[in-house]
């Protein structure tokens, strides 16, 4: 009986430490499950929507594209000047369906209805600290980073979503490469 009490105490301490360390990963999979089942109450417990919205806004603002030349296409330049510049809203990424697609690695395509190639629950820990943890989910367009912050001893909330970088459009170099003749092999 004297040996049982210290063993139970050690097991309890190791169990509590293990739960403390694995809690952000549990919060991620709870987020995925709540988003898949569209459980809004559970999502409210797992996501700090105001913080995630603030984190997404700067990532979604695209640099304005230059319009047509006034001398070559005056009507096109006028149309480009009148059109309002609209960036996609962060709220499109905060629906249960979009959050679920983000956890599967959809990245910037999360608000769309395109199918997601599920890489099979691959989750990588990018950073773990006592109050903050970053988890990465790979996808076709890059890695989506989820940042969880500790709000209690074992409670973690999503506070930031890092989307993969937007694909850069390079039309001039691609056109120059396509117009260049193929090298002739030397004999």
N, CA, C and O of each residue as an XYZ file, in Angstrom:
748
protein
N       0.819     -1.190      0.000
C       0.000      0.000      0.000
C       0.866      1.258      0.000
O       0.487      2.278     -0.575
N       2.050      1.179      0.658
C       2.923      2.346      0.701
C       3.505      2.658     -0.683
O       3.779      3.822     -0.976
N       3.696      1.666     -1.524
C       4.265      1.897     -2.858
C       3.198      2.383     -3.839
O       3.529      3.048     -4.820
N       1.945      2.069     -3.599
C       0.870      2.404     -4.524
C       0.608      3.912     -4.565
O       0.372      4.461     -5.642
N       0.645      4.584     -3.427
C       0.370      6.013     -3.371
C       1.393      6.833     -4.169
O       0.978      7.691     -4.948
N       2.712      6.614     -4.018
C       3.665      7.381     -4.847
C       3.520      7.077     -6.339
O       3.679      7.974     -7.167
N       3.225      5.843     -6.687
C       3.056      5.495     -8.104
C       1.836      6.205     -8.667
O       1.896      6.741     -9.774
N       0.731      6.221     -7.930
C      -0.463      6.917     -8.384
C      -0.223      8.420     -8.504
O      -0.737      9.060     -9.421
N       0.548      8.978     -7.589
C       0.877     10.403     -7.633
C       1.731     10.729     -8.860
O       1.495     11.734     -9.530
N       2.706      9.897     -9.153
C       3.559     10.107    -10.333
C       2.734      9.974    -11.605
O       2.893     10.779    -12.523
N       1.868      8.991    -11.680
C       1.011      8.805    -12.857
C       0.081     10.007    -13.031
O      -0.135     10.456    -14.157
N      -0.468     10.529    -11.946
C      -1.349     11.695    -12.014
C      -0.600     12.931    -12.506
O      -1.118     13.687    -13.328
N       0.616     13.138    -12.005
C       1.414     14.295    -12.430
C       1.793     14.168    -13.904
O       1.689     15.139    -14.654
N       2.232     12.982    -14.325
C       2.579     12.779    -15.740
C       1.354     12.921    -16.636
O       1.454     13.474    -17.731
N       0.218     12.439    -16.194
C      -1.018     12.577    -16.968
C      -1.425     14.031    -17.122
O      -1.821     14.453    -18.208
N      -1.331     14.809    -16.037
C      -1.665     16.234    -16.099
C      -0.686     16.974    -17.008
O      -1.095     17.831    -17.791
N       0.598     16.651    -16.910
C       1.602     17.294    -17.772
C       1.370     16.935    -19.240
O       1.463     17.798    -20.114
N       1.073     15.683    -19.507
C       0.799     15.261    -20.880
C      -0.442     15.937    -21.447
O      -0.452     16.347    -22.608
N      -1.478     16.053    -20.639
C      -2.697     16.739    -21.067
C      -2.417     18.208    -21.324
O      -2.934     18.778    -22.284
N      -1.602     18.831    -20.474
C      -1.251     20.240    -20.654
C      -0.496     20.448    -21.963
O      -0.748     21.413    -22.684
N       0.423     19.547    -22.265
C       1.234     19.672    -23.480
C       0.405     19.387    -24.730
O       0.570     20.071    -25.740
N      -0.467     18.408    -24.686
C      -1.240     18.005    -25.860
C      -2.545     18.784    -26.034
O      -3.256     18.566    -27.015
N      -2.873     19.675    -25.117
C      -4.130     20.414    -25.180
C      -4.302     21.230    -26.464
O      -5.416     21.242    -26.988
N      -3.278     21.920    -27.021
C      -3.499     22.656    -28.277
C      -3.849     21.732    -29.437
O      -4.662     22.095    -30.288
N      -3.256     20.557    -29.486
C      -3.572     19.609    -30.553
C      -5.008     19.118    -30.388
O      -5.736     18.962    -31.369
N      -5.405     18.880    -29.153
C      -6.796     18.511    -28.895
C      -7.749     19.621    -29.289
O      -8.829     19.349    -29.813
N      -7.366     20.879    -29.044
C      -8.205     22.014    -29.438
C      -8.326     22.100    -30.956
O      -9.392     22.436    -31.473
N      -7.244     21.798    -31.675
C      -7.301     21.814    -33.141
C      -8.300     20.779    -33.659
O      -9.143     21.091    -34.500
N      -8.202     19.548    -33.155
C      -9.108     18.508    -33.632
C     -10.539     18.747    -33.149
O     -11.486     18.345    -33.825
N     -10.716     19.394    -31.994
C     -12.056     19.787    -31.555
C     -12.619     20.859    -32.483
O     -13.809     20.851    -32.796
N     -11.751     21.795    -32.929
C     -12.167     22.817    -33.884
C     -12.599     22.178    -35.194
O     -13.631     22.543    -35.755
N     -11.818     21.231    -35.679
C     -12.156     20.542    -36.925
C     -13.503     19.823    -36.797
O     -14.341     19.900    -37.696
N     -13.700     19.134    -35.691
C     -14.938     18.387    -35.481
C     -16.142     19.315    -35.347
O     -17.194     19.056    -35.931
N     -15.990     20.399    -34.576
C     -17.096     21.346    -34.391
C     -17.447     22.039    -35.700
O     -18.621     22.279    -35.981
N     -16.434     22.363    -36.505
C     -16.700     23.005    -37.795
C     -17.369     22.031    -38.759
O     -18.263     22.421    -39.510
N     -16.953     20.790    -38.745
C     -17.551     19.791    -39.634
C     -19.021     19.559    -39.291
O     -19.856     19.414    -40.184
N     -19.331     19.525    -38.004
C     -20.717     19.295    -37.597
C     -21.502     20.602    -37.458
O     -22.669     20.588    -37.067
N     -20.863     21.725    -37.775
C     -21.469     23.053    -37.723
C     -22.051     23.354    -36.339
O     -23.148     23.899    -36.222
N     -21.302     22.993    -35.299
C     -21.686     23.246    -33.910
C     -21.215     24.654    -33.537
O     -20.065     24.854    -33.148
N     -22.118     25.618    -33.663
C     -21.774     27.022    -33.469
C     -21.384     27.306    -32.016
O     -20.475     28.099    -31.772
N     -22.047     26.681    -31.060
C     -21.693     26.907    -29.650
C     -20.273     26.429    -29.346
O     -19.522     27.111    -28.649
N     -19.910     25.270    -29.864
C     -18.552     24.759    -29.652
C     -17.534     25.659    -30.358
O     -16.450     25.901    -29.827
N     -17.876     26.153    -31.548
C     -16.958     27.050    -32.262
C     -16.758     28.349    -31.483
O     -15.655     28.895    -31.466
N     -17.811     28.847    -30.841
C     -17.663     30.054    -30.022
C     -16.722     29.820    -28.850
O     -16.027     30.743    -28.425
N     -16.690     28.603    -28.323
C     -15.767     28.285    -27.231
C     -14.333     28.096    -27.721
O     -13.387     28.306    -26.961
N     -14.165     27.701    -28.984
C     -12.843     27.350    -29.499
C     -12.163     28.459    -30.302
O     -10.949     28.417    -30.502
N     -12.929     29.449    -30.763
C     -12.384     30.478    -31.661
C     -12.650     31.862    -31.089
O     -13.774     32.173    -30.695
N     -11.615     32.689    -31.045
C     -11.761     34.106    -30.731
C     -11.973     34.802    -32.072
O     -11.014     35.199    -32.734
N     -13.250     34.946    -32.469
C     -13.567     35.419    -33.810
C     -13.032     36.814    -34.087
O     -12.594     37.082    -35.205
N     -13.052     37.709    -33.110
C     -12.544     39.064    -33.327
C     -11.042     39.045    -33.618
O     -10.575     39.749    -34.513
N     -10.295     38.250    -32.876
C      -8.841     38.178    -33.088
C      -8.518     37.527    -34.429
O      -7.617     37.983    -35.134
N      -9.239     36.469    -34.790
C      -8.975     35.802    -36.071
C      -9.344     36.729    -37.227
O      -8.635     36.778    -38.232
N     -10.441     37.461    -37.092
C     -10.845     38.416    -38.138
C      -9.763     39.471    -38.321
O      -9.413     39.812    -39.451
N      -9.219     40.001    -37.193
C      -8.139     40.995    -37.283
C      -6.894     40.408    -37.939
O      -6.184     41.112    -38.658
N      -6.623     39.133    -37.700
C      -5.430     38.520    -38.271
C      -5.591     38.247    -39.761
O      -4.604     38.241    -40.498
N      -6.806     38.023    -40.208
C      -7.026     37.703    -41.627
C      -7.069     38.945    -42.511
O      -6.667     38.877    -43.673
N      -7.543     40.072    -41.994
C      -7.726     41.267    -42.821
C      -6.465     41.668    -43.594
O      -6.553     41.852    -44.808
N      -5.299     41.812    -42.958
C      -4.127     42.228    -43.731
C      -3.672     41.187    -44.754
O      -3.053     41.539    -45.758
N      -3.970     39.925    -44.513
C      -3.560     38.871    -45.443
C      -4.424     38.848    -46.697
O      -3.995     38.347    -47.737
N      -5.632     39.383    -46.609
C      -6.575     39.307    -47.720
C      -6.548     40.530    -48.610
O      -7.116     40.504    -49.702
N      -5.906     41.599    -48.177
C      -5.848     42.814    -48.985
C      -4.788     42.621    -50.055
O      -3.600     42.496    -49.761
N      -5.233     42.599    -51.276
C      -4.317     42.422    -52.416
C      -3.861     43.789    -52.903
O      -4.580     44.780    -52.777
N      -2.685     43.827    -53.446
C      -2.189     45.067    -54.025
C      -3.031     45.402    -55.253
O      -3.310     44.527    -56.073
N      -3.432     46.657    -55.379
C      -4.253     47.010    -56.528
C      -3.476     46.822    -57.827
O      -2.293     47.151    -57.916
N      -4.154     46.297    -58.809
C      -3.509     46.072    -60.105
C      -3.553     47.360    -60.908
O      -4.548     48.083    -60.863
N      -2.488     47.656    -61.643
C      -2.508     48.870    -62.453
C      -3.527     48.730    -63.576
O      -3.684     47.661    -64.166
N      -4.197     49.803    -63.852
C      -5.222     49.795    -64.894
C      -4.629     50.011    -66.276
O      -3.418     50.170    -66.429
N      -5.481     50.015    -67.260
C      -5.012     50.259    -68.632
C      -4.488     51.691    -68.785
O      -4.833     52.583    -68.011
N      -3.660     51.881    -69.789
C      -3.078     53.191    -70.078
C      -4.168     54.125    -70.608
O      -4.988     53.729    -71.437
N      -4.166     55.350    -70.128
C      -5.184     56.327    -70.529
C      -5.089     56.627    -72.018
O      -6.111     56.856    -72.665
N      -3.889     56.629    -72.570
C      -3.729     56.979    -73.975
C      -4.074     55.824    -74.907
O      -4.484     56.061    -76.044
N      -3.921     54.592    -74.460
C      -4.218     53.441    -75.307
C      -5.655     52.955    -75.139
O      -6.265     52.509    -76.111
N      -6.205     53.032    -73.936
C      -7.559     52.548    -73.662
C      -8.225     53.504    -72.674
O      -8.298     53.206    -71.482
N      -8.719     54.662    -73.162
C      -9.284     55.648    -72.239
C     -10.534     55.139    -71.506
O     -10.714     55.431    -70.324
N     -11.393     54.385    -72.194
C     -12.595     53.876    -71.522
C     -12.247     52.827    -70.464
O     -12.848     52.804    -69.390
N     -11.290     51.971    -70.763
C     -10.850     50.971    -69.788
C     -10.221     51.619    -68.567
O     -10.440     51.166    -67.444
N      -9.435     52.683    -68.775
C      -8.815     53.396    -67.657
C      -9.881     54.082    -66.804
O      -9.783     54.093    -65.577
N     -10.904     54.657    -67.452
C     -11.984     55.295    -66.709
C     -12.772     54.262    -65.906
O     -13.119     54.508    -64.750
N     -13.053     53.118    -66.507
C     -13.773     52.045    -65.813
C     -12.962     51.554    -64.611
O     -13.518     51.333    -63.535
N     -11.652     51.384    -64.792
C     -10.780     50.926    -63.701
C     -10.745     51.944    -62.563
O     -10.672     51.562    -61.395
N     -10.796     53.251    -62.895
C     -10.766     54.288    -61.871
C     -12.079     54.360    -61.099
O     -12.084     54.703    -59.917
N     -13.188     54.039    -61.756
C     -14.497     54.138    -61.112
C     -14.816     52.903    -60.279
O     -15.500     53.016    -59.262
N     -14.332     51.708    -60.690
C     -14.624     50.474    -59.968
C     -14.097     50.554    -58.542
O     -12.952     50.950    -58.324
N     -14.917     50.185    -57.578
C     -14.407     50.209    -56.202
C     -13.437     49.050    -55.971
O     -13.619     47.943    -56.479
N     -12.411     49.344    -55.193
C     -11.454     48.304    -54.833
C     -12.048     47.513    -53.684
O     -12.243     48.049    -52.593
N     -12.334     46.253    -53.919
C     -12.933     45.420    -52.878
C     -12.014     44.245    -52.588
O     -11.669     43.469    -53.479
N     -11.630     44.133    -51.340
C     -10.842     42.991    -50.890
C     -11.803     41.939    -50.352
O     -12.845     42.290    -49.799
N     -11.479     40.664    -50.503
C     -12.360     39.646    -49.938
C     -12.436     39.789    -48.423
O     -11.445     40.113    -47.768
N     -13.606     39.547    -47.881
C     -13.804     39.726    -46.453
C     -13.316     38.543    -45.639
O     -13.328     37.399    -46.094
N     -12.888     38.847    -44.428
C     -12.426     37.797    -43.529
C     -13.585     36.934    -43.044
O     -13.390     35.780    -42.662
N     -14.795     37.496    -43.061
C     -15.948     36.732    -42.586
C     -16.216     35.501    -43.444
O     -16.806     34.532    -42.965
N     -15.792     35.526    -44.695
C     -15.972     34.350    -45.558
C     -15.161     33.164    -45.051
O     -15.513     32.015    -45.315
N     -14.076     33.433    -44.324
C     -13.226     32.372    -43.777
C     -13.683     31.907    -42.393
O     -13.146     30.936    -41.861
N     -14.664     32.587    -41.810
C     -15.081     32.279    -40.448
C     -16.399     31.522    -40.367
O     -16.963     31.388    -39.280
N     -16.895     31.031    -41.477
C     -18.076     30.181    -41.449
C     -17.646     28.775    -41.021
O     -16.477     28.425    -41.184
N     -18.547     27.968    -40.483
C     -18.152     26.609    -40.103
C     -17.581     25.805    -41.270
O     -16.612     25.066    -41.102
N     -18.177     25.949    -42.442
C     -17.693     25.199    -43.605
C     -16.279     25.640    -43.988
O     -15.425     24.804    -44.283
N     -16.033     26.951    -43.984
C     -14.703     27.454    -44.344
C     -13.670     27.080    -43.281
O     -12.535     26.744    -43.618
N     -14.051     27.135    -41.993
C     -13.116     26.735    -40.945
C     -12.754     25.258    -41.075
O     -11.599     24.878    -40.882
N     -13.741     24.430    -41.402
C     -13.454     23.005    -41.599
C     -12.501     22.813    -42.767
O     -11.561     22.023    -42.679
N     -12.738     23.533    -43.864
C     -11.870     23.415    -45.028
C     -10.461     23.933    -44.719
O      -9.480     23.411    -45.249
N     -10.355     24.957    -43.864
C      -9.034     25.440    -43.451
C      -8.279     24.363    -42.685
O      -7.077     24.186    -42.886
N      -8.973     23.643    -41.809
C      -8.305     22.595    -41.033
C      -7.890     21.419    -41.896
O      -7.053     20.614    -41.487
N      -8.470     21.310    -43.094
C      -8.076     20.243    -44.014
C      -6.955     20.674    -44.953
O      -6.432     19.853    -45.706
N      -6.578     21.961    -44.919
C      -5.483     22.436    -45.752
C      -5.920     23.157    -47.010
O      -5.139     23.251    -47.957
N      -7.153     23.674    -47.055
C      -7.637     24.359    -48.259
C      -6.957     25.702    -48.467
O      -6.908     26.189    -49.596
N      -6.440     26.307    -47.428
C      -5.746     27.584    -47.554
C      -6.672     28.694    -48.011
O      -7.774     28.851    -47.485
N      -6.221     29.467    -48.995
C      -6.998     30.605    -49.485
C      -8.283     30.186    -50.191
O      -9.179     31.012    -50.365
N      -8.395     28.938    -50.596
C      -9.606     28.458    -51.273
C     -10.661     27.972    -50.293
O     -11.647     27.369    -50.718
N     -10.492     28.210    -49.005
C     -11.425     27.706    -47.995
C     -12.860     28.182    -48.191
O     -13.775     27.383    -47.996
N     -13.113     29.443    -48.565
C     -14.514     29.852    -48.753
C     -15.154     29.248    -50.004
O     -16.380     29.252    -50.116
N     -14.375     28.738    -50.932
C     -14.913     28.176    -52.179
C     -15.451     26.770    -51.948
O     -15.241     26.176    -50.891
N     -16.142     26.253    -52.942
C     -16.681     24.896    -52.853
C     -15.841     23.881    -53.628
O     -16.317     22.783    -53.917
N     -14.614     24.228    -53.965
C     -13.762     23.284    -54.685
C     -13.376     22.140    -53.756
O     -13.211     22.354    -52.556
N     -13.231     20.936    -54.287
C     -12.866     19.813    -53.422
C     -11.454     19.991    -52.848
O     -10.566     20.550    -53.492
N     -11.280     19.499    -51.623
C      -9.991     19.599    -50.929
C      -9.343     18.231    -50.934
O      -9.941     17.247    -50.500
N      -8.109     18.175    -51.432
C      -7.343     16.932    -51.337
C      -6.852     16.824    -49.912
O      -5.959     17.561    -49.493
N      -7.434     15.908    -49.173
C      -7.089     15.762    -47.766
C      -5.791     14.975    -47.648
O      -5.739     13.804    -48.026
N      -4.728     15.617    -47.117
C      -3.444     14.939    -47.017
C      -3.377     13.923    -45.890
O      -2.316     13.350    -45.643
N      -4.468     13.694    -45.214
C      -4.490     12.654    -44.197
C      -4.007     13.101    -42.841
O      -2.975     12.629    -42.363
N      -4.729     13.996    -42.218
C      -4.483     14.413    -40.838
C      -3.018     14.690    -40.517
O      -2.569     14.407    -39.407
N      -2.273     15.231    -41.462
C      -0.897     15.604    -41.162
C      -0.925     16.971    -40.502
O      -1.380     17.953    -41.089
N      -0.445     17.017    -39.311
C      -0.426     18.231    -38.508
C       0.970     18.359    -37.930
O       1.493     17.411    -37.345
N       1.568     19.510    -38.089
C       2.913     19.694    -37.550
C       2.899     20.808    -36.511
O       2.216     21.818    -36.676
N       3.643     20.615    -35.464
C       3.765     21.626    -34.425
C       4.889     22.557    -34.836
O       6.046     22.144    -34.920
N       4.551     23.816    -35.093
C       5.538     24.811    -35.505
C       6.164     25.512    -34.307
O       7.328     25.913    -34.342
N       5.372     25.652    -33.246
C       5.864     26.286    -32.019
C       4.965     25.826    -30.887
O       3.746     25.746    -31.042
N       5.570     25.526    -29.753
C       4.791     25.239    -28.563
C       5.417     25.979    -27.411
O       6.609     25.847    -27.136
N       4.604     26.753    -26.746
C       5.027     27.460    -25.542
C       3.951     27.290    -24.490
O       2.879     26.760    -24.783
N       4.213     27.720    -23.292
C       3.215     27.524    -22.248
C       1.916     28.293    -22.482
O       0.874     27.908    -21.952
N       1.957     29.373    -23.265
C       0.758     30.180    -23.490
C       0.338     30.279    -24.947
O      -0.741     30.795    -25.239
N       1.155     29.803    -25.860
C       0.848     29.945    -27.290
C       1.410     28.748    -28.035
O       2.506     28.272    -27.742
N       0.634     28.268    -29.011
C       1.079     27.143    -29.840
C       0.694     27.416    -31.282
O      -0.392     27.926    -31.559
N       1.599     27.072    -32.209
C       1.328     27.208    -33.645
C       1.376     25.827    -34.271
O       2.337     25.075    -34.106
N       0.301     25.514    -35.000
C       0.190     24.223    -35.672
C       0.042     24.481    -37.160
O      -0.677     25.395    -37.565
N       0.720     23.679    -37.982
C       0.671     23.841    -39.423
C      -0.035     22.680    -40.099
O       0.142     21.519    -39.729
N      -0.845     23.019    -41.105
C      -1.545     22.020    -41.914
C      -1.118     22.231    -43.358
O      -1.364     23.302    -43.912
N      -0.481     21.234    -43.990
C      -0.062     21.414    -45.376
C      -1.253     21.337    -46.327
O      -2.254     20.676    -46.050
N      -1.118     22.021    -47.435
C      -2.140     22.001    -48.476
C      -1.489     22.153    -49.827
O      -0.268     22.279    -49.922
N      -2.290     22.143    -50.875
C      -1.738     22.256    -52.225
C      -1.109     23.624    -52.477
O      -0.116     23.722    -53.198
N      -1.675     24.679    -51.893
C      -1.146     26.016    -52.143
C      -0.148     26.468    -51.087
O       0.368     27.583    -51.166
N       0.131     25.631    -50.112
C       1.072     25.984    -49.061
C       0.541     25.553    -47.705
O      -0.461     24.844    -47.610
N       1.224     25.991    -46.665
C       0.859     25.576    -45.314
C       0.012     26.646    -44.627
O       0.354     27.829    -44.648
N      -1.089     26.222    -44.022
C      -1.932     27.102    -43.227
C      -1.513     26.945    -41.770
O      -1.416     25.828    -41.262
N      -1.267     28.068    -41.102
C      -0.790     28.066    -39.720
C      -1.935     28.493    -38.798
O      -2.567     29.527    -39.014
N      -2.189     27.690    -37.779
C      -3.194     27.988    -36.765
C      -2.463     28.319    -35.470
O      -1.634     27.538    -35.004
N      -2.771     29.479    -34.887
C      -2.170     29.880    -33.625
C      -3.226     29.814    -32.535
O      -4.264     30.470    -32.615
N      -2.945     29.018    -31.523
C      -3.830     28.872    -30.376
C      -3.189     29.552    -29.177
O      -1.972     29.514    -28.997
N      -4.036     30.176    -28.357
C      -3.568     30.842    -27.147
C      -4.275     30.229    -25.948
O      -5.470     29.939    -25.995
N      -3.520     30.037    -24.877
C      -4.091     29.429    -23.682
C      -4.957     30.448    -22.961
O      -4.519     31.567    -22.693
N      -6.192     30.056    -22.647
C      -7.142     30.921    -21.940
C      -7.468     30.393    -20.547
O      -8.168     31.063    -19.788
N      -6.991     29.241    -20.208
C      -7.191     28.637    -18.896
C      -6.109     27.586    -18.737
O      -5.180     27.527    -19.543
N      -6.213     26.767    -17.722
C      -5.178     25.767    -17.518
C      -5.124     24.778    -18.685
O      -4.038     24.441    -19.158
N      -6.277     24.315    -19.148
C      -6.314     23.356    -20.250
C      -7.134     23.857    -21.438
O      -7.356     23.099    -22.381
N      -7.591     25.113    -21.421
C      -8.439     25.637    -22.490
C      -7.607     26.495    -23.448
O      -6.902     27.413    -23.029
N      -7.703     26.182    -24.724
C      -6.983     26.912    -25.755
C      -7.979     27.431    -26.769
O      -8.966     26.761    -27.074
N      -7.725     28.651    -27.307
C      -8.597     29.260    -28.305
C      -7.779     29.644    -29.531
O      -6.626     30.063    -29.421
N      -8.388     29.495    -30.687
C      -7.771     29.921    -31.943
C      -7.793     31.445    -31.994
O      -8.855     32.054    -31.863
N      -6.618     32.071    -32.185
C      -6.536     33.531    -32.222
C      -5.953     34.060    -33.532
O      -6.029     35.259    -33.802
N      -5.375     33.182    -34.345
C      -4.760     33.638    -35.602
C      -4.752     32.509    -36.613
O      -4.497     31.354    -36.274
N      -5.035     32.857    -37.856
C      -4.912     31.910    -38.964
C      -3.979     32.549    -39.979
O      -4.249     33.637    -40.489
N      -2.887     31.868    -40.265
C      -1.943     32.342    -41.268
C      -2.175     31.601    -42.574
O      -1.887     30.409    -42.678
N      -2.692     32.304    -43.566
C      -2.971     31.693    -44.859
C      -1.681     31.540    -45.659
O      -0.726     32.286    -45.441
N      -1.645     30.578    -46.585
C      -0.478     30.478    -47.467
C      -0.349     31.749    -48.298
O      -1.335     32.437    -48.567
N       0.858     32.041    -48.692
C       1.096     33.235    -49.511
C       0.328     33.108    -50.821
O       0.198     32.016    -51.374
N      -0.179     34.241    -51.308
C      -0.915     34.250    -52.576
C       0.062     33.978    -53.706
O       1.204     34.437    -53.688
N      -0.406     33.226    -54.684
C       0.436     32.916    -55.849
C       0.677     34.181    -56.651
O      -0.264     34.888    -57.014
N       1.927     34.458    -56.923
C       2.273     35.648    -57.699
C       2.034     35.378    -59.172
O       2.375     34.317    -59.695
N       1.444     36.355    -59.823
C       1.196     36.209    -61.251
C       2.346     36.855    -61.998
O       2.598     38.051    -61.855
N       3.026     36.079    -62.774
C       4.166     36.569    -63.541
C       3.869     36.346    -65.014
O       4.195     35.299    -65.574
N       3.241     37.348    -65.639
C       2.872     37.200    -67.035
C       4.016     37.583    -67.960
O       4.203     36.948    -68.998
N       4.787     38.610    -67.605
C       5.860     39.047    -68.490
C       6.976     38.008    -68.601
O       7.352     37.672    -69.724
N       7.528     37.478    -67.507
C       8.584     36.486    -67.648
C       8.082     35.200    -68.303
O       8.821     34.563    -69.054
N       6.854     34.819    -68.033
C       6.323     33.604    -68.648
C       6.182     33.785    -70.149
O       6.452     32.862    -70.918
N       5.762     34.967    -70.567
C       5.629     35.221    -71.996
C       7.001     35.256    -72.660
O       7.165     34.768    -73.779
N       7.981     35.829    -71.978
C       9.327     35.885    -72.539
C       9.925     34.489    -72.645
O      10.624     34.186    -73.611
N       9.659     33.649    -71.672
C      10.170     32.283    -71.709
C       9.500     31.484    -72.813
O      10.143     30.672    -73.478
N       8.207     31.712    -73.008
C       7.491     30.972    -74.040
C       7.926     31.421    -75.439
O       7.920     30.617    -76.371
N       8.306     32.703    -75.598
C       8.689     33.200    -76.903
C      10.127     32.847    -77.252
O      10.494     32.877    -78.426
N      10.939     32.520    -76.276
C      12.337     32.196    -76.528
C      12.422     30.840    -77.222
O      11.708     29.905    -76.859
N      13.313     30.732    -78.238
C      13.437     29.456    -78.936
C      14.125     28.418    -78.045
O      14.950     28.757    -77.196
N      13.776     27.178    -78.252
C      14.369     26.082    -77.487
C      15.827     25.907    -77.910
O      16.143     26.049    -79.091
N      16.730     25.597    -76.958
C      18.125     25.415    -77.311
C      18.304     24.163    -78.163
O      17.646     23.144    -77.958
N      19.213     24.276    -79.121
C      19.509     23.150    -80.008
C      20.627     22.346    -79.394
O      21.668     22.908    -79.052
N      20.446     21.028    -79.239
C      21.522     20.239    -78.640
C      22.742     20.153    -79.586
O      22.596     20.037    -80.803
N      23.929     20.213    -78.998
C      25.162     20.119    -79.764
C      25.512     18.653    -79.999
O      25.334     17.806    -79.124
N      26.012     18.375    -81.197
C      26.371     17.001    -81.536
C      27.821     16.771    -81.349
O      28.306     15.665    -81.587
